[in-house]
């Protein structure tokens, strides 16, 4: 795609393989990607940058995706947040959407 302004994306995942593959794919699409390994890093980056989209792993050490998403929503309702997880039961999805 051709962007007027490249989207700035925050990628939050504790698995280095997932981070590397996703970051490469997004970069090939012309996105600017900041990748961090946990929720603590995500909060730190959000305090310093404006993002167009966040990809959030759910199960992580140092700040799980649900808690971090809930914290982000306390001060920013604008950023779309997409959950990246293998936990995809209907009850899990309800929890993700509610946060």
N, C-alpha and C positions, 0 to 999 in steps of 0.2 A: 504493500500500500504506500501511497504517497501522502505524507502528513503535511499540513500547513505548519504545525508545530509538533515535533515528536512528543508522544505521550510519555510522561514520567511515571514510572511504575516502581512500587516497592514490593519486593519479593521476600517473603519471610518463610524460611524453611530450615529445619535443623539438619536435614539430610544433604550433604554436600553434592551428591550425585543429582538429586532433584533440583537443587539450586543451580548447578552448572548447566544442566540440560535446558531448564526453563529460561535461564538468563540468556543463553546462546540463541535460543529460538526467538525470544522477544527482541533481542538486539538485531537479529537478521530481519525482523519486521520493521526496524527503524525506531524502536522504542529506546528510551533512556532508562536503564534499570539500575536501581540500588538494591543489592541483595544483602540480607542479614540472616543470622542463624538462629535468632530467638526473639521472643516478645520484648525483652528488655532493649535489644538493638532496634526493634521496630519503633518503640516509643521514642527513643532517642532521635531516630531519623525523622519521624513525623514532626517533632518539635522544631526541626531545623529546615525542613523542606516541604514544598507543596507537591502532592502527588495526584495524578489523574485516576489511578487505580492501585489497589493493593491485592496481591495474591497471598493468602494467609494459610499456612499449615495449621492444623488444629492441635495435633499431639506434639508438643515440644517441651523441652526443659526450659526453665527460666522464663515462664510466661506462656501459658497455653493460648491457642488461638481464640478460644471463646472469651477468656478474661481480657486479652489484649483488644479484641474487637469491641467488647463492652466499654472498655476504657476509652478507646478512640471515639466511640459514639457519644460519650459524655461531652466532648468538645468539638466534634466534627461529624455532621450528618451527611455531608456532601460526597465524600470519597466512597466510590463503590468498593466493596470488599468481597472477593471471591474466595470461598473456602477450598483448600486443596487438602484432601484427606482420603484415606481408603475406608473410613467409617461412613457408610452411606445408607444406613437403615433409615426408614421413615422417621423414627423418633429422633435420630441424630440430626437429620435435616431440619426438623422443627426447632431443635435447640440452636442450630447455626443461624437459621433465619430470625429467630427471636433476639439474638444478640446483635 
